[in-house]
Amino acid sequence: MGYRGISDFRSDTVTRPTEEMRKAMYNAEVGDDVLGDDPTVKKLEEIAAETTGMEAALFVPSGTMGNTIAVILGSKEGTEIILEEKCHIYNFEAANMARYASAMPRPIKSKNGEIPVEEIKANIKTVLREHIPGTSMICLENTHNFWGGSVLSMDYIKEVKEIAKENNLHFHLDGARVFNAATYLNTEVKNITKHFDSVMFCLSKGLCAPVGSMLAGNKDFISKARFIRKSLGGGMRQAGILAAAGIVSIEKMSKRLEEDHIRAKKLAEGIADLKGIKVDLDSVQTNFVMVELEEMTSFRFLEELKKESVLALPFSEKRVRFVTHNDIDDRDIERAVKSIRKILLER
């Protein structure tokens, strides 16, 4: 059952470090990472590079910082970045591409996170005249937050990679939950990430670490990223205490994600027949369940759920997100299904 009797489906960021992580953190060998001598951070970065099929990796405090660094390095001042209109980098990262990279987003509509390749091609610009900004970068998100944890197909990724390569564009993946994508596709993470020039993934979501994300790329990219991390205030000292949990995340917690996917499907199936909501069972690919409310507002619905000790997150006035994770078990699923059915059937 969830922490302190609460079934918390708001996000997989609410996970608490496992007992194994806590022991690893307590016993971690540390140094000063800004001076480059924290052995546990170095080990985590080596594991992350190997896992993603990249030359090097950098431990950063958050996914937002990792993506921001990638955008600064991958774009050029006064250029455009092609991305999906509902993506996290564009909508939920404090306008950092404008604030720090001085670049402009070129958001494009998609189907479940996949921008049509013809639309990508049509929106790549060269500097034909001095007042038209050129394109410098393409960013994709996998799994896609807004689109309910949807997974990009491998064929699609390869096709966009070729477009980026042909046009000399930096190709970045916001892979905050790329381990969930790999689990769904039954493949290794590197088989997804090797097609990109850079990738960010989170340790602190479904992988249960208390803090941190990883940014990976080639050695030159990560060398420059280390400098920018410091300029953004992301240089940490005895960070090995946190990195120790991250090592457990990659080596152990990444192996259990299918449990979350199964529970998400079970939750969706338990409420899909109810009147007053819509749940697209085919869209439940990973650990997200998106519920569309037909009559009740999200805020009223969540107030009623909270009375049943169940928490979820509003995504709009009529849309609610449920996320499964390591701190959600079968009893939490049963409670959520029972509570939702009670709320909608007793109205």
N, C-alpha and C positions, 0 to 999 in steps of 0.2 A: 504494500500500500504506500502511497505517496508520503512525502515528508510531513511529519506531524499531523497525519490524518487528512491532508489536503491532496486531492488529485489535481496536480498542476499541469495542464496541457498548454499553457501559454506559449512556451518555446522550449527547445532542447538546450537553451542557454541556462535554464534553471537547474540543470543537473548538478549534483554535488560530487566532489572528488571521492573516488572509491577508497576503501581501506588500504588497498595496495598502493594507490597513489599517495595517500597520506604517509605511509611508511617510507616510500621512495623519497618524498619531499623531506622528511625528517632526516634521512640518511644521506641526502645528496651531497656530493663533493662540489664545492663552489669556489669561485674566484671572482675577479672583477671582469664582467663581460665587456664593458666599454674598453678596457685595456686588452681584451682578447684572450683572457686566460681563465675563463670559466669552463672546466672540462665537461660538465654536464650539458651546458648549452651547446658546446661544440658537438657532442655526441648526438643531441637532438637534431641539430642542423644537418649532420651527416646522414642520419636516418631519413629525414624529410627529403633530402636531395635524392637519395636512392629510391625512396618510395615513389617520387614523382618522375623519376627518370631524368632529372636535371643535374647540372654540374655542381650547383651550390644552393644553399638555402639560408634564410635569415629568420631568427625568432623575433617577432614583433608583438607588442602588447595587445593589438586588436586587429580584426579583419579589416576594419575601416582604414587603419594606418597602412596595412599591407597593400590594399587596393590603391590608396592615395599615392604611395611610393611608386607603384607600378605605372600609374597614370602619369606621374611627373616624368618618369624615365622613358616611358613608351611613346609619349606624345611630344609635340613641339608647341611652343608658345604661339598662340594665334591660329592653331589648326583645329580640325574637327575630329571627334572620336565617335565612331559608329557604335551604337549599343541599342539594346531592346528597350522600348519605352517604359516598361514596368520594372526594369532591373534595379537591383539594390544600389549599385554605384550611382545611378542617376537620381533615385528617389529618396534614399535613406542614408546618405553619407555627407550631409551638411554642405552640399555644393562644393566639395573639395576639388573637383576637377577644374572649376573656375577659380576657386580661392587660392589654390597652390600651384596648379599646372598652367593656369592662364589659357586653358583650352575650352572649346565649346562642344557640348554634346550634340550629336545628331541622332535623336531617338527615333526608332522605327517600330511600327506595329509588328506583332508576331502572332504565331499560333502556338500557344503553350510554350513560349520562350524561344521558339525557333524563328528567327527573322527569315523570310523568303530570300533565297540567295540572289534572285534577280533584283530584289530591293536593295540588297547590300551593294551589288555591282552598280546599280543606278545612282547610289548615293556616295560613291567614291569620287572625290573631286581632286583634280590637279589645279594648280594655280594658273588659270587661263588669263585672268586679269588681276590687277593688284588688289582689288577690293573683295575677291572671292577666296575664302580660306580653303586651303587644301586639307586632305584627310591624312591623318598620321597613324591611326590606331583602330582596331576592332576589339571590342570586349564582349564576351559571352558569360552567361551565368548558368552553373550546373551543380546541383539541382537548382531549379528556379523558385525562389521564395514566393513571389506573387502568384505564380501559376501552380501553386499547391504542391511544390516539391517535384515538379515534372523533370524528366531526364532527357537531355539532348542525345540524339542517336549518334552512333559512331560515324556513320556515313555522312551525316550533316556536318559534324566537326571537321572531318577530312576535307569536305568540299569547301567550307569556309577557310580552312587553312590554306588551300591552294589559291583562293582569291587574295588572301592577305599576302602570300608569298609573291604572287604575280605583280602585286601593286606596291611591294616593299613597305608593308604596314606592320606595325607591331601587333601581335596577336596575344591578348591577355585573357586568362580565365579567372573569373571570380568563382572559385571552387569551394566556397565556405562549407558546403556539404557534399563535396565530390566523393567522399567515401560512401555516402548513401547512393550516389549515382553508380559507382563501381559495383556496389552490392546488388543493385537492381539489375545491372547488365551482366552480372556474374563474371567480372573481369578484374584485373589488377588496376589500381589507380593510375599507374604509369602508362597504361594503354590508352587512357583518356588524356592525361596531362602532357604526354610527350609531343603532342601535336601543337602545343602552344609555346610562345616565347617566354611567357612568365605565368605563374599560377599562384594564387593565394588560397590557403585552406585553413579552416578554424579548428583549433584543438578544443575550444571551450563550448562547442555545441554538442552534437551527438556523441562526441568522443570523450566528453565528461571532464576534461581538465578545467581547473578553476579559472585560468587566465591564459590567453595567448593564441596567436595564429602564426602561420609560416608563410613566407614568401620565397618562391624558388625560381631560378632562372640560370643563365650561364654565369661563369665566374665574374666577368666584367660587370654584368648587370647587378649582381649581389654586392660586389665591392662598392659600386656607386650607391646602392640601396642602403648600405650600412651608414654612409655619410648622411643621407637624407633622413634616415631614421633618427639619427642624433639631432639633426636640425629641427625635427618635429617634436623633440622631447621624449623620444622612445628609447633612448639608451638606458639600459637597466644594469645595475651592478651585480650583486650576487644572485643573478637570475636563475642559477642552476636549481634553486629550490622550486621554481615554477616549471623549469624545463624537465625536471624529473617526472612530473605528472604528465607532461606532454609525451614523453617516451612511452609511458604506459598507454596513453591514448592511442598512439599509432600501432604499437605492437600487440596490444590486447583488446582495447575497446572497439577498434575498427572491425573486429571479427564477430561482434554480436549484433550488428545493425539490422540484420534480417529479422530479429525478434521485434524490433520497433516497427518494421514494415508490416509484419504479420498482424501486430496489434492495431495498427492504423486501419488496416483492411477490415479487421473484426469490428472496430468501432463504426466504420462507415456502413458496413452491412447491417449492423444492429439498429441503425436509425434511418436507413434509406427508404423504407416503406412509409414513413410518417408523412401525414399531410401538414402543410405549413412550412416545409423545408425542402430543399433540393440538394442531393448529394450525388455527384457523378462518380460512380464506382470505378469507372475506367481511368479516371484521373488520379486515383489513389495509387501511386507508383512507389512511393517511399514512405516517409514518416509524417506526412501531412494529410489532414482531412479538412477540406474547405466546405463549409456549410452555408448555403444561401437561404436566408429567411424570407418567406413570402409575405408575412403579415407583421409579426413582431419585429421590433428594432433590435439591433445587435446589443444595445446597451440594456434594454429591458430583459432580453434573453440571458445575458451574462449576469445580471443582478439575481435572477431566479436560480441560475446555476450555482452561483456563489453560496446561496442558502443551503445547497446540497453538498457543499464542500468540494465543488468542481470549478476549476478556473480555466478560461480560454481567452483568446485575444481577438478584439474587434479589428476587422480589416476595412470595413466601411459601415455605413448605417445598416446594411442588410447582410453583411458577410462576416463570418466568424471562422477563425483558424484554430484547429486542434493539432497539437504536435506530440507525438509519442517519443519516448526517450528512456534512458536507463532507470530513471526513478518512477517510471510508470509500469505497473505489472497488470496481470489479468484482472485482479480485483478492481483496479482503477478503471479499466475498460468497462467492466460490468457496472460499476457505479455511474460512470458517465452515460452509458446507454440507458440505464434505468432512470436517471435524473432527466435526461432529455425527453424521454418518452413521457415521463410524468408531467413535465412542463407543457408539452404540446398537446397531450391527450386530455389534460384536465382543464384546459383553457375554456 
